[in-house]
Amino acid sequence: MSQPPDTPGQQSSASASGGQSHFAAGAKLSGDLSAPGLMELRGQFDGKMSADAVVIEDSGSASGEIHAASVAVKGCFEGKIFGGDVKLHAGAKASGEILYQTLTIESGAEVNAACSCKKTSEA
């Protein structure tokens, strides 16, 4: 297998161009966060996050907005996702609104969100 099944499709290219940032388990942050490359969230975040790729790990939770080309949710998310490739893993709990170009929802994910597909040609 060339790529682990829990890795978002654009994660490796995003991390190669901008590096990786980690938000540790137990950490809490409120506000706006912008990071180049991949942002791995293991703690609690409340606010607006922008990155090339975002992964909310099993121990992570976020509320607010996420803007990224690739978003993977394994933990909890409440709010609005503006993403290209969005994947909700089996243990994910997501509520709010998801705007996406591609959306994958694994069996076992708890989703209570309005989901809208945005085509790349849309303004």
Backbone torsions as a table, in degrees:
resi	resn	phi	psi	omega
1	MET	NA	128.4	-176.1
2	SER	-80.6	-23.0	-177.0
3	GLN	-143.4	131.7	178.3
4	PRO	-59.7	145.7	-175.7
5	PRO	-65.1	-20.1	-178.5
6	ASP	-96.3	14.8	-179.8
7	THR	-102.2	124.8	177.4
8	PRO	-61.9	147.4	-174.1
9	GLY	-56.6	-36.5	-176.2
10	GLN	-97.5	3.4	-174.9
11	GLN	-59.5	-46.6	-175.8
12	SER	-66.8	-39.8	178.6
13	SER	-70.0	-36.2	178.9
14	ALA	-66.5	-43.2	-179.2
15	SER	-70.2	-30.0	178.6
16	ALA	-67.9	-35.5	-177.2
17	SER	-84.0	-27.0	-174.9
18	GLY	-132.7	2.9	-179.9
19	GLY	84.0	-170.1	-179.2
20	GLN	-127.3	139.4	174.3
21	SER	-121.3	141.9	-178.7
22	HIS	-122.7	135.9	175.0
23	PHE	-113.9	107.1	-167.5
24	ALA	-66.0	151.8	173.6
25	ALA	-59.4	139.1	-179.0
26	GLY	90.7	-17.7	179.0
27	ALA	-80.4	148.3	178.3
28	LYS	-131.7	138.3	-179.9
29	LEU	-145.1	135.3	173.1
30	SER	-121.8	134.0	178.3
31	GLY	137.7	-157.4	179.4
32	ASP	-103.9	138.6	-179.4
33	LEU	-135.8	128.1	176.5
34	SER	-127.3	128.2	-178.2
35	ALA	-140.3	135.6	174.8
36	PRO	-75.3	151.6	176.3
37	GLY	76.4	-142.8	-175.3
38	LEU	-94.2	132.2	174.2
39	MET	-113.7	116.0	176.9
40	GLU	-101.1	119.7	-175.5
41	LEU	-107.7	116.0	177.1
42	ARG	-113.1	-14.7	179.8
43	GLY	-100.7	-153.4	-178.5
44	GLN	-110.6	130.1	179.6
45	PHE	-128.3	137.5	177.7
46	ASP	-134.9	112.6	179.8
47	GLY	150.8	-147.5	-178.5
48	LYS	-114.2	124.3	-178.6
49	MET	-119.7	133.7	175.3
50	SER	-128.1	132.4	177.9
51	ALA	-161.1	169.5	174.4
52	ASP	-68.3	-41.8	179.5
53	ALA	-143.1	141.6	179.2
54	VAL	-129.2	132.7	173.0
55	VAL	-123.8	118.6	172.7
56	ILE	-93.9	107.0	-176.1
57	GLU	-70.9	171.7	-178.9
58	ASP	-51.8	-40.7	-177.6
59	SER	-84.9	-5.4	-175.0
60	GLY	-91.9	155.5	173.6
61	SER	-146.8	146.7	179.5
62	ALA	-143.3	146.2	172.0
63	SER	-136.7	143.6	-178.0
64	GLY	124.5	-128.4	-178.6
65	GLU	-126.6	142.9	171.6
66	ILE	-125.4	130.2	176.2
67	HIS	-121.4	112.4	-178.6
68	ALA	-161.5	152.0	176.3
69	ALA	-68.5	-30.1	-179.6
70	SER	-135.8	127.3	180.0
71	VAL	-131.6	128.2	174.8
72	ALA	-123.8	126.6	179.1
73	VAL	-114.5	118.4	174.8
74	LYS	-111.1	-26.1	179.9
75	GLY	-100.2	-129.9	-175.6
76	CYS	-115.6	139.5	175.2
77	PHE	-141.2	136.3	174.6
78	GLU	-135.7	122.3	179.5
79	GLY	142.8	-137.2	-174.2
80	LYS	-126.3	127.9	175.5
81	ILE	-108.2	126.5	172.0
82	PHE	-111.1	97.3	-172.4
83	GLY	-135.6	162.0	171.9
84	GLY	-85.6	-80.0	178.1
85	ASP	-95.0	110.3	-178.1
86	VAL	-114.4	130.0	179.1
87	LYS	-129.3	125.6	176.2
88	LEU	-105.8	112.3	-176.1
89	HIS	-77.0	169.8	-174.0
90	ALA	-54.2	-36.7	-178.6
91	GLY	-92.6	4.0	-175.6
92	ALA	-70.8	148.9	171.7
93	LYS	-128.8	111.5	-176.5
94	ALA	-127.9	135.7	175.4
95	SER	-141.7	151.8	179.9
96	GLY	123.2	-120.9	-177.5
97	GLU	-140.5	137.4	179.4
98	ILE	-126.1	117.8	173.5
99	LEU	-107.0	125.6	-168.8
100	TYR	-145.8	164.9	168.2
101	GLN	-100.4	-40.6	171.0
102	THR	-133.0	140.0	-177.9
103	LEU	-131.6	129.3	175.4
104	THR	-122.1	126.9	177.0
105	ILE	-121.5	113.7	179.8
106	GLU	-78.1	152.2	175.5
107	SER	-58.9	130.9	-179.2
108	GLY	104.6	-15.9	176.8
109	ALA	-71.4	140.2	176.6
110	GLU	-100.7	112.3	-175.2
111	VAL	-123.4	122.2	174.4
112	ASN	-129.8	71.2	-173.1
113	ALA	-144.2	150.6	170.6
114	ALA	-81.9	125.6	-177.3
115	CYS	-114.0	128.6	-179.2
116	SER	-132.1	129.1	178.5
117	CYS	-83.8	128.8	175.1
118	LYS	-109.0	118.6	176.0
119	LYS	-77.1	150.1	-178.5
120	THR	-63.3	-24.2	-178.7
121	SER	-81.8	-9.8	179.8
122	GLU	-75.2	149.0	178.2
123	ALA	-86.3	NA	NA
